[in-house]
């Protein structure tokens, strides 16, 4: 599959738009699979941004993937080039799962050119407009299911990341040499949102408890930019393993599929881990609402405090023990 894969004559041409961010892209895998099921004979194209191409190629849902250059007011040539591409492709239907001002501008431009296809999104004037009053209060799972119902698709599939650990594109996580029993810790997050991070010294305390009381090796996940903070946690718990900057997006759910437990901040990787079936404790501050942003999976506990400085290690330990018990999905605080 390449971005230039041509469609066979007579096949409907369908476009799905999902540009970012990681958690939102992962949660959109269910709607994407639903659209594929609803249009089994269509040539299905995805419009996304470059970081997510390998993951979404591995999903096997799309015949072609096109990269959005993220053109906007500061990059008018890139924006105009994408509008030209959209017009030239002559899609029979568009599912805008991003529903942002930028993707709405693509619809408005096509409409001005007299070339707008039937469009599912929030742009005024589109054929399948998702404008229900509760839309912005819904979790992504329910919100996108409602969007697809408006477009005539009754049932939306749950996101499935199993392609990350089985099949032709499965990640090779054996290369990390991890023990059989390990827990994933995700102490990072967006650099510009420090209020969404539980303090690193609390993660270190939790890591030591995992080793001493639970017999689990803590495996620390994060980006290369978070390596120094993660190394500080590892130094406080020598048994811990740091994979900072070493994992691809496919590796993360594959590791989640094997892990006995995961604890982390409100980040995209935690969504992947929870969807992989790993018992997960998600930590929230007042900066985000678990009702809208909680990871989904078979066993997820969300802990929330106005400030994560006020979340004690004992509360996270209790949640970590509880989430590994049957029927543990709940929210606290």
C-alpha positions in Angstrom: 0.0 0.0 0.0 1.3 3.4 -0.9 -0.2 6.9 -0.9 -0.5 6.7 -4.7 -2.4 3.4 -4.8 -5.0 3.9 -7.6 -8.6 2.7 -7.2 -10.1 0.3 -9.5 -12.7 1.7 -12.0 -16.1 1.9 -10.5 -15.1 1.5 -6.9 -16.5 4.1 -4.5 -13.9 6.5 -3.3 -14.1 7.2 0.4 -11.9 9.5 2.5 -11.3 9.3 6.3 -9.7 12.3 8.0 -7.9 11.9 11.3 -4.8 14.0 11.9 -3.9 13.9 15.6 -3.3 13.5 18.5 -2.1 10.0 19.5 -4.9 9.1 21.9 -7.5 10.5 19.5 -6.0 8.6 16.6 -6.0 5.3 18.5 -9.6 5.8 19.7 -10.6 6.4 16.1 -9.5 2.9 15.0 -13.0 1.6 15.9 -14.8 4.2 13.7 -12.2 3.6 11.0 -12.8 -0.2 11.0 -16.6 0.5 11.0 -16.3 2.7 7.9 -14.3 -0.1 6.2 -17.0 -2.6 7.2 -19.7 -0.3 5.9 -18.0 0.3 2.6 -16.4 -3.1 1.9 -15.9 -2.6 -1.8 -14.7 1.0 -1.6 -11.2 2.4 -2.2 -10.6 3.8 1.3 -8.1 6.7 1.7 -6.8 8.1 5.0 -5.7 11.7 5.4 -3.4 11.9 8.5 -0.1 13.4 9.7 3.3 11.8 9.3 3.9 10.5 12.8 0.9 8.1 12.6 1.5 6.7 9.1 3.3 3.5 10.2 0.7 2.6 12.8 -2.2 3.2 10.5 -0.6 1.4 7.6 -0.1 -1.6 9.9 -3.9 -1.6 10.7 -4.6 -2.8 7.2 -7.7 -0.7 7.0 -6.7 1.6 4.2 -5.9 1.3 0.5 -4.0 4.6 0.5 -2.7 7.1 3.0 -2.1 10.7 2.2 -0.1 13.0 4.5 -1.6 16.3 5.5 1.1 19.0 5.5 -0.8 20.8 8.3 -1.3 23.9 6.2 -3.1 26.8 7.8 -3.0 30.6 7.9 0.8 30.5 8.3 1.3 28.0 5.4 -1.2 29.0 2.7 0.6 27.2 -0.1 0.4 23.9 1.8 -3.3 24.4 2.6 -4.1 25.3 -1.0 -2.2 22.3 -2.2 -4.2 20.0 -0.1 -7.5 21.5 -1.3 -6.3 20.9 -4.8 -5.6 17.3 -4.0 -9.0 16.9 -2.4 -10.7 18.3 -5.4 -8.7 16.2 -7.9 -9.5 13.0 -5.9 -13.2 13.4 -6.4 -14.2 11.4 -3.3 -17.7 10.0 -3.1 -17.9 10.6 0.6 -15.7 12.1 3.4 -15.7 11.1 7.1 -14.0 13.9 9.0 -13.2 12.3 12.3 -10.9 15.2 13.2 -13.7 17.8 13.2 -11.4 20.7 13.7 -11.4 24.2 12.3 -8.7 23.2 9.8 -10.6 20.2 8.4 -13.7 22.3 8.3 -11.9 24.7 6.2 -11.3 22.0 3.6 -15.0 21.4 3.3 -15.7 25.1 3.0 -13.1 25.5 0.3 -14.5 22.5 -1.7 -18.0 23.9 -1.3 -17.0 27.3 -2.7 -15.4 25.4 -5.6 -18.6 23.5 -6.2 -16.8 20.2 -5.5 -17.9 19.2 -2.0 -18.8 15.5 -1.6 -21.2 14.2 1.0 -19.3 15.1 4.2 -19.7 13.7 7.7 -18.4 16.3 10.3 -19.3 19.4 12.1 -18.8 22.0 9.3 -22.0 24.1 8.7 -23.7 23.0 5.5 -22.2 19.5 5.3 -24.5 16.6 4.4 -24.2 14.7 7.7 -23.6 17.4 10.2 -22.9 16.3 13.8 -24.3 19.2 15.7 -26.1 17.6 18.7 -26.0 19.6 21.9 -24.1 17.0 23.9 -21.4 16.4 21.3 -18.7 18.2 23.1 -19.5 16.5 26.4 -19.0 13.0 25.1 -16.0 10.7 25.3 -14.4 10.2 21.9 -15.8 6.6 21.7 -19.4 7.8 22.1 -19.0 11.0 20.2 -17.7 9.3 17.0 -20.3 6.6 17.3 -22.9 9.3 17.3 -21.3 11.0 14.3 -21.4 7.8 12.3 -25.1 7.2 13.3 -25.9 10.6 11.8 -24.1 9.4 8.6 -26.2 6.3 8.5 -24.0 3.7 10.2 -25.8 2.2 13.2 -23.2 0.3 15.1 -19.5 1.4 15.7 -16.8 -1.2 16.4 -14.5 -0.9 19.5 -10.9 0.0 18.7 -8.8 -3.1 18.0 -5.0 -2.9 18.2 -4.3 -6.6 17.9 -2.5 -6.0 14.7 0.4 -4.7 16.9 1.1 -8.1 18.4 -0.2 -10.6 15.8 -0.2 -10.8 12.1 2.3 -9.6 9.4 3.0 -6.2 11.0 3.4 -7.4 14.6 6.0 -5.5 16.6 9.1 -7.4 17.7 9.1 -6.6 21.4 11.3 -9.6 22.2 14.2 -7.5 21.3 13.9 -5.6 24.6 14.6 -8.8 26.6 12.0 -8.1 29.2 11.1 -10.6 31.9 7.8 -12.5 31.9 6.3 -10.3 34.7 6.6 -6.6 34.3 4.6 -3.4 34.7 4.6 -0.4 32.4 5.0 3.1 33.9 4.3 6.1 31.8 5.5 9.1 33.8 5.7 11.6 30.9 3.3 13.8 29.0 3.1 16.9 26.9 6.0 19.2 27.9 3.6 22.2 27.9 1.2 20.5 30.3 3.2 19.8 33.5 0.0 19.9 35.6 -0.9 16.6 34.0 2.1 14.8 35.4 2.2 12.9 38.7 5.6 13.8 40.4 8.5 11.7 39.3 9.5 10.9 42.9 6.1 9.3 43.4 6.6 7.1 40.3 10.0 6.1 41.8 8.2 5.1 45.1 5.7 3.1 43.1 8.4 1.4 41.1 10.1 0.2 44.3 6.8 -1.1 45.7 6.1 -3.0 42.4 9.4 -4.8 42.8 9.2 -5.4 46.6 5.6 -6.3 47.0 4.3 -7.4 43.6 7.3 -9.1 42.1 7.0 -7.0 38.9 9.8 -5.3 37.0 8.9 -1.7 36.3 9.4 -0.8 32.6 9.5 2.9 32.0 8.1 4.3 28.7 8.6 7.8 27.3 10.1 9.8 24.5 13.8 10.7 24.1 13.0 14.1 25.5 11.8 12.5 28.7 14.9 10.3 29.1 16.5 12.4 31.9 13.4 12.3 34.1 12.9 8.6 33.4 16.6 7.9 34.2 16.0 9.6 37.6 13.2 7.2 38.3 15.3 4.3 37.2 18.2 5.4 39.4 15.9 5.4 42.4 14.8 1.8 41.5 17.8 0.0 40.0 15.6 -3.0 39.1 13.6 -0.8 36.7 14.2 -0.9 32.9 14.1 2.3 30.8 12.8 2.1 27.2 12.8 5.9 26.9 13.1 6.9 23.2 13.3 3.2 22.1 9.7 2.3 21.3 7.7 2.8 18.2 3.9 3.3 18.2 3.5 -0.3 17.3 5.7 -1.4 20.2 3.5 0.3 22.9 0.3 -1.8 22.5 2.4 -4.9 22.0 4.1 -4.3 25.3 0.7 -3.5 26.9 -0.6 -6.9 25.7 2.1 -8.6 27.7 2.3 -6.4 30.8 0.6 -7.3 34.1 -0.2 -3.7 34.9 0.2 -0.1 33.7 0.2 3.2 35.6 0.5 6.5 33.8 -0.5 10.0 33.3 -3.2 11.1 30.8 -1.3 10.5 27.7 -1.7 8.8 24.3 0.4 5.8 25.1 -1.8 4.9 28.0 -4.8 4.7 25.7 -2.9 2.2 23.6 -1.9 0.1 26.6 -5.4 0.0 28.0 -6.9 -1.0 24.7 -4.4 -3.8 24.5 -6.1 -5.3 27.5 -3.6 -4.4 30.2 -5.0 -3.6 33.6 -4.4 0.2 33.7 -4.4 3.0 36.3 -4.8 6.4 34.7 -3.9 9.5 36.7 -5.8 12.8 36.1 -5.6 16.3 37.4 -8.2 19.1 37.0 -6.6 19.8 33.6 -8.6 17.0 32.0 -11.9 15.2 32.7 -11.9 11.4 32.9 -15.5 11.3 31.7 -14.2 12.6 28.3 -10.6 11.4 28.2 -10.4 8.2 30.3 -8.6 5.3 28.5 -11.0 2.5 27.5 -10.2 -1.1 28.0 -11.4 -4.2 29.9 -9.8 -3.1 33.2 -9.2 0.7 33.7 -9.2 2.7 37.0 -9.1 6.5 36.7 -7.8 8.4 39.7 -8.4 12.2 39.8 -7.2 15.0 42.1 -7.4 18.7 41.4 -3.6 18.7 41.6 -1.6 15.5 41.1 0.7 16.7 43.9 -2.2 15.8 46.2 -2.4 12.2 44.9 -0.6 9.9 47.4 1.3 6.8 46.4 -0.9 4.7 48.7 -4.0 5.6 46.6 -2.2 4.5 43.4 -1.0 1.3 45.1 -4.5 0.5 46.1 -5.8 1.1 42.6 -3.0 -0.9 41.1 -4.0 -3.9 43.3 -7.7 -3.4 42.6 -7.5 -3.0 38.8 -6.0 -6.5 38.5 -9.1 -8.0 40.0 -12.2 -8.9 37.9 -14.8 -6.1 37.4 -12.3 -3.4 38.3 -13.2 -0.6 35.8 -14.2 2.4 37.8 -13.4 6.1 38.6 -12.2 7.6 41.9 -12.1 11.2 42.9 
